[in-house]
Amino acid sequence: MKSFTTLYLHFMRNRASRRNLRVLTQFAVTMLIMISVYSVVFHHLMAWEGRRYSWITGIYWTLTVMSTLGFGDITFHTDLGRLFSMLVLMSGTLFMLILLPFTFIQFFYAPWMQAQEAARAPRELPANTEGHVIVTHYGPVEAALIKKLTQFKYPYVILVSEVTEALRLHDQDLKVVVGELDDPETYRLLRTESAALVATIGTDVINTNVAFTAREVSETVPIVATAANVASVDILELAGCTRVLQLAEMMGRSLARRVIGRDAKSHVIGQFDDLLIAEASAARTPLVGRTLREIRLRDHVNISVSGVWERGRYQNAGPDTLITENTVLVLAGTRAQLEEYDSLFCIYHLSSVPVVILGFGRVGSATARGLEQQGIDFRIVEKNEKRKFDDRLIVGDAADLEILKQAGIMETSAVVITTHDDALNVYLTLYCRRLRADVQIISRATLERNVHTLHRAGADFVISEASMGANVLFNLLRRSDVLLLAEGLDVFKVRVPPSLAGKTLIEGAVRQRTGCSVIAIDGNDGLQVNPDPNTTLPANAEMFVIGTEESQQRFLDLHLDR
């Protein structure tokens, strides 16, 4: 609990509180004057009636009458005395029973409680704070980032300018500091010079102001900001940003990379140095209807399946995993190993039908550019006819069947849904899935909580802007130690924990105990992709692990007690 001195300083810091205290003092002085005057008049009237009482008795009588207690032990016998008693009674009722409570509550109690609330939200960090992440807003991206920071035990603080917002976040067990975003003193109190990262994800104007102000305090702290407009990138860099992220562009290109329904070849979706993570559709290939044990893929192309996607659900792959028409294989290997895989399966499932993109905002246009770079044709459905493009743009409502048919929904191999409205994305996902049970549906989600809803609606892959932005920020902090493959599925690189050093993969039982899979080991002998279960884990090596958020947390809790 905050000390009285701290609360008093918070209370007196506010100009309105000081003014209220003066009003309350004036009211108290008025009450004392009234009590004094009534007590003097009481003595004179009692003397006129032939009775004498002490001054203490006079004050006692005045207070009992003004407060309407009226014990009746001291009363006047004359009409003049009774008239005076009525005056004291009525004025006491007005001042003590009506004005005093309301005045006290309005001018002291309520401001004092507000000061007590404000004292719960600190305005600075301890002087020895270091290695922390400063976040200047709290939205979907920041919430996902803080979730990861908490998971890996990194200190953080959220900077907000409004006390009410700070208290709301404080009540959610978040670490908050109150301060103005454009005040250098705020960043000094946040110990910015010893921070690990400053992340600002607001409007371009606010981000520029934050970067410029924080850079005044520290010339070395990494500052990462987002930019909605391309023109803002240079301005943010001039303001002092170390890195500027265009989340819409990144989201569009990520969605474009997930289009894999056109063939059975591997499509790279992530990379750790020489280690490539790829996905390949099994539809219309000889793999369908067989288990991984029967396929013996490692024997043919020296590559193994790390996991499989089944209609948006990721599963670790084992010898008994059955491949269906809807299965998407998750492969880990080198470039040469993936090319060897492609040489076997490039003849299957060829399609030249354009991909359908629903929505042509910033994310939709970035998706179109990403597909164009891959040499994939596309058609765009956009309701706003003011957005100009070439003849591949079809103006109309994506909920209109005729418009979708014109775009090629009945023939395409993939649909990419890019609108910024999650509710609309769920609606379009349900609609497209009812029209085509076999089409690949890739959707964007703004909020993490809507990812599972989109999967239930029929989406094969969903990427949320919040998770993608949080992973990029976290990778900048950890120097690219975590790679987001899809919503809820990561590959992360860690040094071999002491609890696993010297053990084989079978002895360590990583998959059985955590649900994660070790897909590569980087040691003195170089990168070993898809290691044999009998491989010993060296103490000075790094291991690449793939898993869902839940399995990743189990791995960290079990092996990385920081």
N, C-alpha and C positions, 0 to 999 in steps of 0.2 A: 504494500500500500504506500502511496506517495505520502511524504511528510507534510506537516502543516505549512512549513516554510515554502516548500515547492508549490503547494496549492495556492498559497497566498501570492507568490510571484506570478503564477499563471493568471490569477484573478486580477491583480493590479496592472498587469501588462496591457489589458484591454481598456481602451479609453471609455467605452460605454460602461464598463464595470466601475471605473472610478467616478463617473458622473452619477451612477445609481447609488453609490455609497454616499456621495454628498447629499443626495435627495433624502436618503434614509436617515442620515445624521440630522438634517434639518427637521424632519418629522419628529425624531426623538427629542430634539431640543424643544419643539413646540409642545410636545406632550409633557415634558418636565416643567415648562412654564405654566401650563394649565394646572397641573397637580399642585404646584407651589401656590398659585393664585387662589385655587379652591381651598387649600389648607389654611391660608391666611384669612379668607372670608369666613371659613368655619369657626376659627377662633373668635373673631369679632362677633359673629352672630350668637355663638354660645355664651360669650361674655354679656351680650345684650339681654339674653335669657336668664342670666345670673348663674351660669355654670362655667367651670374652667377645666380645660384638658391640656395635656402636654402636646408638644409639636408632633411627636411620634404618633399620638392618638389622632391628630388631625390628618396626617398623611394616611394613616390606616383607614379612617372613615372615607376619605376621598377615593382611595383605591377600591374599597368594597362597593361604594355606590357607583363609580364609573364602570366597574366590571360587572355590575348588576347582581353581585352576590347578595348584598343587602342583608347582613346578618341580623339587623334590628336591635343590637345591643346598645347603639347610640343613635338617638333620634331627636329631631327638633320638636318643640311643643307649640311653636307659633306658626301662623300662616306664612310669614316671611321666610322662616327657616325651611318650611316644607316646599315653598316655591324654589328656594335655592337648591334643595335636594333634587327637585324635578329637573332643574337646569343641569346639575352635575350628572344626573342619570342619563338624560338625553344626549348630552355632549359625549359622555363616556361610551354610550352605545354606538354613536357615530364613529368616534375616533378609535376606541379600543377593540370593539367587536367587528367593525367593518373595515375602516381605513388601515388600522395597524396590521391585520393579517395579510391583506392584499398588498400593502406597501412592502411588508417584509418579504413576502414571497416573490413579488415582481422585481424588487430592487436589490435583494440580497440572496435569498435562498436559490432562486432559479439561476442567477449568474454564477453563484458559488458552485452549484451542481454542474453547470456548463464548464467552469474552470476545472472541476474535478475530472470531468470527462476528457477535457483537452489535455490534462496532465498525463493521461494514459497513453497518448500518442507522442512519443519523444520527438525532439527537434534536432538531435545529433546522435552520433555513434560514439562509443568509447574510444579514447585516444589510441588504444592498442589494436584497433580493428584493422585487418589487412586481408587481402586475397578474396574480397567479397565482390559480388555482382550488384551493381546499382541499376534498378529498373525504374524508369520515369513515368510509367503508366501501368494500368492494370486492365488488360483486355484478354481475349482468347489466346493470343500468342504468348503473352506474359504468363498467363495461368499455366499453360503447357510447359513453358520454360522453367517456372518455379517448381513444378512437379518433378522435372528432371534434376534440377539443382538439389532438391530435397532428397531425391533418390540416391544421388551420388555424394550427398553430404557436403555440398558447397554452400557457404554462407551467402546470403543475399539481403537486400533491403529494397522496399518499394517507396519511391518518393512521390508524394501526393501533396497538392497545394491546399486542399480543403480538409478541415478538421473532421467534419462529419463523414467524409469518405474514408479518411484514415481510421476513424473509429469503427466503421463498418468492416473494413478489411482486418483491423486488429481483432475484432470479435470472431473472425474466421481463422484465427491463429496464424495470421500472416505477419511478417516483420515489416513494419511501416515506420516511416519518418515523415513529419510534416515540414514543408518548406516550399519556397517559391522556386519555380523551375528556371527563372531567369536571374536569380541572385547568386553571384559567385560565393557569397558567404555560406549559402546552403550546401554547396559542394565541398567547401572546406570542412563543414561540420559532418559531412558524410565520409570524410577521409578519402576523397577521390584519388589523391596522390598515391595511396597504397591499395587501391581497388584493382581487381583482376579484369573488370570489364564494366563499361557503361553502355546500357542498351536502351534506346529510345524508339518507340514504335507508335508515334502519333501522326499528326499531319506533317506535311513537308515543312511548313513554316515553323511549327513548334519544335520539330526535330532539329532544324537549323539553329534555333535559339539555344536549345539544350546543348548541342555540340559546341557551339561557340563559347558558351558560358563555362562548360566543364573544361574545355581546353585552356581557358584562362587560368584555371586552378592547377592543372597538371598537363605537362607537355608530353608525357609518356603513356598515360593510361589509354588502353584501346577503347575507342568509341565506335559503336555500331548503330546505324540508323536505317530506317526503311524509307523508301521513296516511292510515291504513287506515280509521279510523272518523271519521264526521262530527263527533262530539262533540270530537275532538282538535284540530280546526281552530282553534277559539277559543283553546284552551290554548297551542298552538304560536305563535299570533300574539302572545299575551300574553308568551310566553317571549322574543320578539324576532325571530320570523321575518318576513322581508320578503314572502315568498310561500309559501303552503302548497299542495301539489299532491295531488290525490286521483287517483292513477293509474288505479284501477279505474273510477272514474266517467268519466275522460277516455277510457279504452280502450273502454268500452261505447258512448259517444256517437260515437267514431270508427268503430266497427263499424257502428253504425246508419246513419251517413252514407254508407256504401259500398253500401247496398241500392239497386240501380238497375235491377233486372230487372223492375220492375212496369210500366214504360213506356219510351218512347224520348226523353223529355225530359231536359234537362241537370240534373245534380245537383251542386251546389257542394260541393267537398270541401276547399277552402282559399281563403284570401283574403289579398292584399297590398294594403291600402288599397282603391283602386278596381279593382284587378286581381283577377278571380275565376278560379279554376281549377275546372273542372267536368268531369264524366264523363257520357257518354251511351251507352246500349246501342244497337247497330245492328241487333239481332235483329228480324226481321219488318218491316223497313223497306225502302224502295226502294234504300237504300244498299248492301245485300248483293249481292255479286257484281260490284261496280264498283270501279274505282280512284279515288283522290282526284282525279286529273286529269280523269276522266270526270264526277265529281260536281260539280266547280267550286263548292265550298261558299262560298268567299270571294266569288264573284260574286253569290251569292244572298242571303247573310245577313251579309256582311262579317265573317266569322269563319273562322279556319283551324284545322286539326287539328294540335296540337303533337306528338302521339304516339298510339299505340294499345296496348291491352292485348289479348293473345291467350292466354287460359288462364293468367293469372298472369305472363306474360312481356311486359315493356315494350319497345316499339320506337319509334324516331323515325319520324315520318310523312314520307313523300315522295310525289311525284306518282304513283309506281307502286305505292304501298301498296294492297293489295287488301283490301276489307272483306268479312268473313265473318259467319256467324250468331253466332260467339263473340266478335266484335270489340267492344271498348269504347273509344269515342273519348275522348281527353283534349283538352279545349277550354280555351283561354285567351281571356278577353275581359271587357268591361264588363258590368254588369247589363243594359243595353239590348241589347247584342249577343246575350247568352244568351237573353233574352226573345224576340228576333227568331228565333233558332234554334228555340225551343220552339214558336213559332206555326206552324212548318212541320211539326214532328214530334209534336206532342202527341196526334194522333189515332191513333198507332200503338202497338201492343203494350200495350194497357190490361189491367190485371189487378187484381182485388179479392180474390184468394185471400190469406189471412194468411201472413205470413213465419213460418218455423219457427226458434225459438231453442233450441239444445241447451245446457242448463246454466243454472242460475238462482242463481249465486253473486253476488258484488258486481258483476262485469263483466256477467253476464247480466241482472241487474236494471237496471243502467245502460243496457244496450242496449234493453231494453223501454221504459224511460222516453224514450229518444231516438226510438224509432219512434213512440211515442205522441204526442210533440210534433210529429212530421211528419204525423200523421194516418194512419199505416200500421197496419193490424191485424196481430196476431201470435198465435202459439201457442207455449207454452213446454213443453219436455220436461225434467223434473227427477226424479232418482232419489230424492232425499231428501224424503219426504212431510211432514217437519216444517216445511218452508218454505211459508208460507201465501201464497196469492194468490187471484185470482178464478177463474172457470170457464175462463179461458184457460190455466191451468196443468194439464198432464197429467202425473200422477205415474207414473213407470216408467223403464225402462232404454232409453236412446237406441239401443242395439244391437238392440233388439227390433223386428222389422219391423212387428208389429201396433201397437205404440205409435207408431212413426213414421207409419204410415198414419192412425192416429187424429189425429195432429197435422197431417196434410195434406201429407206429403212428396211424394206423387205428383201433387199439383196446384200446390204453391207455386212461386213464381218465385225464391225465395231461401232459403238456409239459413245461419244464423249460429251458429258453433260457439264457445262461450265458456268451456269448462272450463279450469282452471289446469294440467292435465296434458297436456303436449305429445304424449306417446305416445298418449293417448286421443284427442286431437284428430286425429292422423294416422289412427288407426283409423276414427273417425267420418267423416273426409273421404273415405277410400277407400270406405267403405260407401255414403255418400250419392251419390258419383259413380257407383258401379256401379248404384245404383237409378235415378238420373236423370242422363243425359248432358248435358241441356240446362239444368239448374238452376244458378243462381249460388250458389257456396259461398264464404262469407267466414269466415275462421278467425282466432282469436287464437293467438299464440305467446308463451310466456314467455321463451324463449331465442332469440337471433338465429340460432344454428346450425341450428335446426329449421325456419326459414322455407323454405329450398329443399326440404326434405323434404315439407313441407305442399303446396308448389306441385307437386311431382312426384306427390303423392297425388291431386291434382285440384282443389286450392283455386284459385279465381280471384283472390282477394285475401287477403293475410296481413298482419297488423299485429302486431309484437312489442312487448311491454311495455317491453323494454329500449330499443329504438330510439325509441319514442314518448317515454319519459321523458327519454332523452338529448337528443332534439331540443328538448323544452320547456326543459330546463336550458340548453342551448346558445343557444337563442333569447333567453333572459333575459340571457345574457352578451353576445350580439351585438345585442340590441335587435331581435329578430324578423327577422333577415336570412336565415334558413333556414326553409323550410316543408316538413314531411314530408307527402308525398302518399300514399305507400304504402311498404312495406318495400323499401328500396334505391332509392327514387325521391324526389328533392327538387327544390324550386324555391328558388334562392338569389339574393339581390340583392347586387350588387357595383357599385362605381364602375367606369366604363369604364377598363380598364387602359391605360397609356401605349402598349403595343404594339398596341392596337386603335383608339386615338383618331384621328379623322380618316379612318378607313377605312370603306368600306361593308361590309355583312355578307358580300357576295360576296368582297370582297378579304380580309377577316379570316378567312374560311373556318372559322368556329368549329365548325360541325357536322362538317365533313370532318376537321378536325384533332383534335377532342376528343370528338365524339359528343354534345355538348350542343347545345341549341337556344335561341336568343334569342327569347323570346316577348313581350317588351315593353321599351320604352325610356322612361325618365322624365327629361326634360330641361327646358329653359327653355320649350319649347312645350307642356308638359304630358305626360300619359301617352299614349304611342303603342303600342297593343296590336297584336300580329301585324304588325310592321313589314315593309315591302317589302324584298326582298333588296338593292335599290339604296340603301337608307337609310344615311346617313353617321352614324357613332357620334360624338357630341360628347364632348369631353374632360371636361366638367364634369357629365356626365349619369350616371344609374344605369341598369344593365341587369338585367333579370330573365332568369335562365337556368334551364332545366329539364334534368335529366339523372340518370342512375344514379350510384351511388357511384363506380364506376370512371371514368366520363366526367367527373364532377365533379372527381375527383382530377387527371385529365389537364389539365383547364382551369386548376386552381389551379397546377399545376406549370409550365404553359406561360406563363400570363399574370399570375399573382400571386405573384411571387417576393418574399416579405415580408422 
